[in-house]
Amino acid sequence: MTERTSATSADGMPPHDPCGGARVAEDQRCTEAAAMRSAADEATAAQAEAHRDYADTAARSEDARRAADAAWLARVKEDAQRAYRRARERAASLQDLQDAAAAWLAEIDRLNRARREADTRLLEERERLSGLQARVEELAIRVDATRLSAESAERACREAREALARCEKAANAAGRSVAHVETVEPESMAPVAPVISAAAASFSDGEPGGGPRGGEPRATPEEREPAPIFGLLDGDRRALRGIALAIADNASDADAVAALLQGLSDAIHEAARTAGYLDFPDHDPFWGSFPPGERRAIAGALAAMGHGFDGSGGFTGDRPPDGRQLAMALGHAGHDPMRVRNVPSGTRLADLYREVSVAAGEYVTERSGSLSLSETRALVGSRASSLGGLWERWDRIREALLGADPAEPS
């Protein structure tokens, strides 16, 4: 190992930042959380305005209803008639009688016109009130959806910050600087996305420019086999056993190594599930109606309401959402629930996740800039402490996961 002063990359990070993936994830999650909170605040403000408009319209509608009320109008007309009778009794001349009669008839005419106007106004206010009622209900769904989405995004932001802090702490403890002075890593510590797709070449020990046997040309990315870590994450028992045998000191040790690898796979699946990395069936009438990003947005909103994917085709706690909660999730994804076709209900709603699976491989590729010890511990979060035996021999395990021949233990 040698040390050199590194140049910074375009994003201001050292080019071999061991926590680069965690840093990018933290930036993305927290930027998304800020946008979600802004959307939630806007929805809340719109809801408050709609409630005020509804209250004003309801008051005008009530005034119109009273003015158009037949019983109220009859009482007012009786009052007008009594007033006419009193005026007639006090009349001292024919002109007084005529004036009293004219006043009474004018009042009756005014009341009748007011009644007709009130009928028209009542109809208009009720139509407006009906529209506002729908608007208030729509905004209630939107407010709930955006609030839950904002809370979920803020939790993801906090978790990403904690993961970054753990990664930086682990990197610093290992003597790896995340500032401008860094340790030059061997080729095996290249970022995991290209390494996974070209694992054999990343760990070749042949002559310069050659393949694993020296003079042979390196295979193209299309010709290379997927890294063994993908087989492990896909539940391939042969891949699990093959990695364990490649790492173990002897046959009896292979079972212990296999148990550690299974624990790693389970931890990655759980972390990916919690982070919302899910694969959805394209042929499903409901899920197939949306692009992948919107499918995950809908699932994320359901999870925020306590109806997340349990990792095995059902809902956490065996608690499927109801129709209103699914409508809220659709609203979070930017869809009008009334316009979405093939919305499931009943038993179809309970089976919503029947063919859904965890995209563990995608989670590893996107979240880990490299499968370094610090990043992998951050990747699995709180489960890292239960995998102590894994970290003790991580260098050899990492090479085996990426398809290299593990070095002999020193």
Residue, then its C-alpha position, 0 to 999 in steps of 0.5 A: m500500500t502506498e499513499r498519495t494525495s488525490a485529486t477530487s472528482a467532479d462531485g467534490m469527493p475523493p475518487h476512491d471514497p469508500c463511503g461514496g455509495a452511502r454519500v450519494a444515497e444520503d444526498q438522494r434520500c434527503t433531497e427527496a425528503a425535502a421535496m416530499r415535505s414541501a409537497a406535504d406542506e402545499a397539500t396542507a395549505a390547499q386543504a386549509e383553503a378548501h375548508r375555508d371555502y367550504a365553510d363560507t359556501a355552507a354559510r351562504s347555502e344555509d342563508a339561502r335555505r332559510a330564505a327559501d323555507a316554505a314554513w319561514l315564508a308562511r310565517v313572514k307572510e302572516d306577520a305582513q298580513r297582521a301588520y296590514r290588519r292593524a293598519r286597516e284598523r287605524a285607517a282614518s280614510l279611504q286613502d289610508l286603507q289603500d296605502a295599507a293594502a298597497a304596502w301589504l301587497a308590496e311586501i308579499d311581492r317582495l317575499n315571493r321574489a326573495r323566495r324565487e331568488a333564494d331557490t336559485r341561490l340555494l341550488e347554485e350554492r348546493e352545487r358548489l358545495s357538492g363540488l367543494q365536498a369532493r375537493v375536500e375529500e380529495l385533498a384529505i387523501r392527498v394530505d394523508a398520502t403526502r404526509l405519510s410519504a414525507e414522514s417515510a422519506e424523512r425516515a429514509c433520510r435519517e437512516a441514510r445519514e446514520a448509515l453514512a456516519r457508520c461508514e465514515k466511522a468504520a472507514n476512519a477506524a480502519g485508517r482510510s481517509v475520506a478527505h484528500v489523502e487516501t490509501v490507493e486500493p488494489e484493483s479488487m476494490a473498484p466500484v461494485a457496479p462495474v466489478i460485479s459485471a466484470a468480476a473475473a477480470s477485476f481479479s485477474d492475476g495474469e500478465p498485463g493486458g491478458g486474461p486470467r491465464g496470461g496471454e488470453p484476451r479478457a472477456t467482454p462484459e457480455e461474455r462474463e458470468p454474473a458475480p456469485i453474489f447474485g446467485l447467493l441473493d437469488g437463493d441459489r443453494r449451489a451458489l451458496r455452497g460453492i462460495a462457502l467451499a471456496i472460502a472455508d479452510n476445510a469441508s467441516d468449516a464450509d457449513a459454518v461459512a454457509a450459515l454466515l453467507q445465508g445470514l448476509s443474504d437474509a440481512i441484505h434482503e431485509a435491508a432492501r425490502t425496508a428500503g423499498y427495492l421491490d420487483f413487480p410482475d409486469h403481467d399483473p393487471f394492476w401493477g402492469s399499469f404503472p412504470p417501475g418507479e410509480r409501482r415502488a412509490i405506491a408500495g412505499a406509501l402503503a408501507a408508510m401506512g403500515h401495510g408494507f411488503d413482508g418479503s414473501g408475497g404478503f403484507t406485514g402483520d398479515r394486514p392488507p390495506d383497504g380501498r381508501q388506503l390504496a386510493m391514498a397510495l395512488g394519490h401519492a404516486g400522482h394518480d387520480p384513483m377514480r381514473v385508474r383501471n383494474v384497481p383491486s378490491g377484496t381478495r384481490l387486494a389481499d393478494l396484491y403482493r403475491e408475485v412481488s419480490v425483493a430486488a436485493g441485487e439491485y439494492v447492492t449494486e446501487r447502494s454500495g460503491s464497493l463491497s468494502l467492509s465498511e460499506t457492506r456493514a452499512l448496507v445491512g444496518s443493524r444486522a451487522s453486529s450479528l455477522g461478526g464471523l463474516w467480517e473477520r474474514w471479509d477480504r476472502i469472502r468479498e473476493a469469492l462473492l465477486g467471482a475471484d479466487p480467494a487468497e489464502p489466509s495469512 
